[in-house]
Amino acid sequence: MEGITEGFEKDNNTIETFSNMQQGENELEGTKKTILVVDDEQRIVEILLYNLQKEGYHTLQANDGEEAIKIATEKKPDLILLDIMLPKVDGLTVCKRLRHTLTVPILILSAKDEEIDKIVGLELGADDYITKPFSVRELMARVKANLRKAEISNQSAEASVEETSKKSNNLIKLGDLELDLDKFEVKVRGSVIDLTLREFEVLRYLANQPGQVVTREILLEKVWGYEYYGDIRTVDVTVRRIREKIEKDTSSPKILITKRGVGYYLATAE
């Protein structure tokens, strides 16, 4: 079990000040969001619930992997905070299973800070990986950023559906790659590719400027919705997942290209 709680702050003055700022922003943004906290250590759960509720969020809790899957599937929270070391079903397996049915942000909380642990979590579909111990301010900033990005994506998807009846399909074609921005659909050599929303957004951002190199920092800011709270390697892991789905040979990509030391770009049709 991951019994690390040193990084969690429960200082009333600090939390109250930040909470009041965030509470006002939440009210302006409208409907309260629901967050599912998954951890087998009740002490950690209580601290997370306390701070989230102070920020104006509704909360749910689960203490093992099976319960987490059940609650997430039935209640469909807006965001999930997920520990890795869980009884019955481990957190990585929970993340993998939920990613097949839910598009909500999943933030992994773990004391494991090795690069390979972060990469595995991100490859299984997590949107962020937060290493314990961490401050409440950092946690709340990441929660808010991921919720904001998900809300913007949902609004964009709804707007695209409404516009579909008013205009022809909004397509981007770059060689073997085809993006249908109305359907949120990607085809490669005529075959539909199963991408997550985040993977689609990376391709869409690059497709809007084909041949132009985009830095990892810009992708992190524009696609993930925050500047440097997230690990820059998140971008690399997402690009790797995309390549595994769209490239014939990932060792020699022809569609999604790396500009070494700079960033990524989509090859133009030639």
C-alpha positions as semicolon CSV with decimal commas, in nm:
position;residue;x (nm);y (nm);z (nm)
1;M;0,000;0,000;0,000
2;E;0,110;0,354;-0,063
3;G;0,101;0,516;0,276
4;I;0,257;0,847;0,183
5;T;0,064;1,146;0,314
6;E;0,345;1,391;0,392
7;G;0,280;1,600;0,083
8;F;-0,089;1,658;0,148
9;E;-0,159;1,996;0,302
10;K;-0,444;2,054;0,542
11;D;-0,349;2,396;0,668
12;N;-0,681;2,574;0,719
13;N;-0,560;2,926;0,640
14;T;-0,387;2,827;0,315
15;I;-0,673;2,607;0,204
16;E;-0,937;2,861;0,298
17;T;-0,773;3,136;0,089
18;F;-0,725;2,915;-0,216
19;S;-1,064;2,755;-0,163
20;N;-1,246;3,087;-0,167
21;M;-1,080;3,183;-0,495
22;Q;-1,157;2,847;-0,651
23;Q;-1,510;2,835;-0,508
24;G;-1,596;3,161;-0,678
25;E;-1,458;3,034;-1,009
26;N;-1,656;2,709;-0,976
27;E;-1,977;2,904;-0,922
28;L;-1,909;3,113;-1,229
29;E;-1,843;2,800;-1,433
30;G;-2,184;2,659;-1,346
31;T;-2,266;2,302;-1,253
32;K;-2,054;2,143;-0,983
33;K;-1,833;1,859;-1,101
34;T;-1,822;1,515;-0,942
35;I;-1,485;1,357;-0,865
36;L;-1,428;0,992;-0,775
37;V;-1,141;0,932;-0,530
38;V;-0,997;0,581;-0,538
39;D;-0,749;0,480;-0,267
40;D;-0,733;0,196;-0,014
41;E;-0,589;0,416;0,264
42;Q;-0,879;0,588;0,436
43;R;-0,650;0,860;0,571
44;I;-0,560;0,966;0,217
45;V;-0,921;0,941;0,102
46;E;-1,036;1,166;0,386
47;I;-0,772;1,429;0,306
48;L;-0,858;1,429;-0,064
49;L;-1,232;1,443;0,001
50;Y;-1,184;1,726;0,250
51;N;-0,987;1,941;0,007
52;L;-1,202;1,865;-0,297
53;Q;-1,521;1,946;-0,108
54;K;-1,364;2,270;0,015
55;E;-1,316;2,360;-0,352
56;G;-1,684;2,303;-0,422
57;Y;-1,671;1,964;-0,592
58;H;-1,909;1,674;-0,532
59;T;-1,717;1,360;-0,435
60;L;-1,746;0,984;-0,452
61;Q;-1,506;0,731;-0,302
62;A;-1,391;0,375;-0,358
63;N;-1,141;0,171;-0,159
64;D;-1,058;-0,108;-0,404
65;G;-1,038;-0,162;-0,778
66;E;-1,361;-0,356;-0,817
67;E;-1,560;-0,091;-0,632
68;A;-1,394;0,181;-0,840
69;I;-1,499;0,021;-1,169
70;K;-1,854;-0,030;-1,044
71;I;-1,898;0,325;-0,914
72;A;-1,733;0,487;-1,216
73;T;-1,947;0,288;-1,458
74;E;-2,272;0,359;-1,274
75;K;-2,218;0,719;-1,157
76;K;-2,002;0,846;-1,446
77;P;-1,800;1,106;-1,251
78;D;-1,644;1,404;-1,426
79;L;-1,292;1,310;-1,315
80;I;-1,119;1,020;-1,136
81;L;-0,827;1,040;-0,892
82;L;-0,682;0,689;-0,899
83;D;-0,421;0,525;-0,677
84;I;-0,217;0,241;-0,832
85;M;-0,174;0,004;-0,538
86;L;-0,529;-0,118;-0,478
87;P;-0,681;-0,441;-0,344
88;K;-0,874;-0,680;-0,573
89;V;-0,795;-0,494;-0,897
90;D;-0,486;-0,275;-0,928
91;G;-0,513;0,086;-1,040
92;L;-0,348;0,037;-1,379
93;T;-0,599;-0,234;-1,467
94;V;-0,882;-0,010;-1,347
95;C;-0,753;0,268;-1,571
96;K;-0,730;0,037;-1,872
97;R;-1,082;-0,099;-1,825
98;L;-1,246;0,238;-1,766
99;R;-1,073;0,395;-2,063
100;H;-1,266;0,159;-2,292
101;T;-1,600;0,298;-2,173
102;L;-1,536;0,646;-2,028
103;T;-1,369;0,956;-2,171
104;V;-1,345;1,144;-1,841
105;P;-1,000;1,255;-1,721
106;I;-0,816;0,995;-1,512
107;L;-0,538;1,127;-1,287
108;I;-0,310;0,865;-1,136
109;L;-0,179;0,932;-0,785
110;S;0,124;0,724;-0,694
111;A;0,436;0,709;-0,480
112;K;0,610;0,540;-0,771
113;D;0,811;0,811;-0,942
114;E;1,022;0,608;-1,184
115;E;0,991;0,709;-1,548
116;I;0,873;0,362;-1,653
117;D;0,584;0,379;-1,403
118;K;0,468;0,711;-1,547
119;I;0,499;0,587;-1,904
120;V;0,297;0,273;-1,831
121;G;0,021;0,476;-1,665
122;L;-0,001;0,721;-1,953
123;E;0,007;0,446;-2,213
124;L;-0,289;0,278;-2,045
125;G;-0,494;0,594;-2,093
126;A;-0,432;0,813;-1,790
127;D;-0,448;1,186;-1,859
128;D;-0,201;1,282;-1,589
129;Y;0,038;1,118;-1,341
130;I;0,090;1,291;-1,008
131;T;0,367;1,172;-0,779
132;K;0,319;1,160;-0,403
133;P;0,386;1,364;-0,200
134;F;0,235;1,673;-0,361
135;S;0,073;1,995;-0,246
136;V;-0,298;2,066;-0,246
137;R;-0,240;2,365;-0,472
138;E;-0,076;2,148;-0,736
139;L;-0,345;1,882;-0,712
140;M;-0,628;2,134;-0,742
141;A;-0,459;2,309;-1,033
142;R;-0,431;1,982;-1,222
143;V;-0,785;1,879;-1,138
144;K;-0,919;2,212;-1,257
145;A;-0,706;2,208;-1,574
146;N;-0,818;1,858;-1,672
147;L;-1,182;1,937;-1,602
148;R;-1,160;2,255;-1,805
149;K;-1,001;2,074;-2,098
150;A;-1,265;1,799;-2,088
151;E;-1,544;2,057;-2,080
152;I;-1,399;2,245;-2,377
153;S;-1,365;1,919;-2,570
154;N;-1,725;1,823;-2,494
155;Q;-1,851;2,164;-2,602
156;S;-1,650;2,137;-2,922
157;A;-1,795;1,793;-2,992
158;E;-2,150;1,917;-2,933
159;A;-2,092;2,215;-3,158
160;S;-1,959;1,989;-3,431
161;V;-2,269;1,772;-3,413
162;E;-2,494;2,078;-3,442
163;E;-2,300;2,208;-3,740
164;T;-2,305;1,877;-3,924
165;S;-2,656;1,938;-4,054
166;K;-2,561;2,287;-4,173
167;K;-2,250;2,212;-4,376
168;S;-2,067;1,939;-4,562
169;N;-1,821;1,717;-4,379
170;N;-1,522;1,908;-4,248
171;L;-1,236;1,689;-4,368
172;I;-0,860;1,721;-4,356
173;K;-0,667;1,491;-4,589
174;L;-0,292;1,451;-4,567
175;G;-0,171;1,163;-4,778
176;D;-0,291;0,837;-4,616
177;L;-0,435;1,028;-4,319
178;E;-0,791;1,163;-4,313
179;L;-0,955;1,349;-4,024
180;D;-1,330;1,407;-4,011
181;L;-1,364;1,695;-3,766
182;D;-1,743;1,663;-3,751
183;K;-1,743;1,295;-3,659
184;F;-1,420;1,304;-3,454
185;E;-1,306;1,020;-3,677
186;V;-0,964;0,932;-3,816
187;K;-0,895;0,708;-4,112
188;V;-0,561;0,578;-4,237
189;R;-0,554;0,425;-4,584
190;G;-0,934;0,415;-4,571
191;S;-0,961;0,226;-4,241
192;V;-1,112;0,386;-3,930
193;I;-0,862;0,410;-3,644
194;D;-0,975;0,385;-3,281
195;L;-0,824;0,685;-3,102
196;T;-0,890;0,837;-2,763
197;L;-1,019;1,193;-2,755
198;R;-0,677;1,320;-2,646
199;E;-0,503;1,137;-2,931
200;F;-0,753;1,280;-3,179
201;E;-0,693;1,631;-3,046
202;V;-0,317;1,596;-3,091
203;L;-0,368;1,492;-3,454
204;R;-0,623;1,767;-3,513
205;Y;-0,391;2,035;-3,377
206;L;-0,103;1,914;-3,595
207;A;-0,331;1,867;-3,899
208;N;-0,436;2,231;-3,884
209;Q;-0,075;2,323;-3,960
210;P;0,066;2,038;-4,173
211;G;0,439;2,035;-4,221
212;Q;0,489;2,284;-3,937
213;V;0,688;2,159;-3,640
214;V;0,505;2,204;-3,307
215;T;0,703;2,187;-2,985
216;R;0,612;1,952;-2,701
217;E;0,551;2,254;-2,477
218;I;0,299;2,402;-2,719
219;L;0,118;2,068;-2,757
220;L;0,104;2,032;-2,378
221;E;-0,044;2,379;-2,344
222;K;-0,287;2,368;-2,637
223;V;-0,407;2,006;-2,614
224;W;-0,381;1,929;-2,243
225;G;-0,494;2,276;-2,146
226;Y;-0,225;2,376;-1,899
227;E;0,132;2,485;-1,936
228;Y;0,383;2,303;-1,722
229;Y;0,201;2,124;-1,443
230;G;0,206;1,815;-1,663
231;D;0,517;1,613;-1,742
232;I;0,645;1,694;-2,090
233;R;0,688;1,320;-2,148
234;T;0,310;1,294;-2,153
235;V;0,327;1,431;-2,507
236;D;0,589;1,176;-2,614
237;V;0,386;0,887;-2,475
238;T;0,069;1,004;-2,651
239;V;0,255;1,043;-2,981
240;R;0,394;0,692;-2,941
241;R;0,041;0,554;-2,891
242;I;-0,083;0,738;-3,200
243;R;0,202;0,604;-3,410
244;E;0,131;0,248;-3,304
245;K;-0,217;0,294;-3,448
246;I;-0,151;0,489;-3,769
247;E;0,197;0,395;-3,890
248;K;0,293;0,083;-4,082
249;D;0,640;0,092;-3,930
250;T;0,681;0,288;-3,606
251;S;1,060;0,277;-3,641
252;S;1,031;0,476;-3,964
253;P;0,713;0,689;-3,939
254;K;0,577;0,846;-4,257
255;I;0,277;1,033;-4,117
256;L;0,358;1,167;-3,770
257;I;0,719;1,281;-3,783
258;T;0,965;1,379;-3,510
259;K;1,188;1,682;-3,549
260;R;1,464;1,573;-3,316
261;G;1,511;1,806;-3,023
262;V;1,217;2,025;-3,126
263;G;0,878;1,854;-3,155
264;Y;0,641;1,686;-3,401
265;Y;0,463;1,753;-3,729
266;L;0,234;1,581;-3,977
267;A;0,382;1,511;-4,318
268;T;0,214;1,699;-4,600
269;A;0,059;1,510;-4,891
270;E;0,313;1,473;-5,168
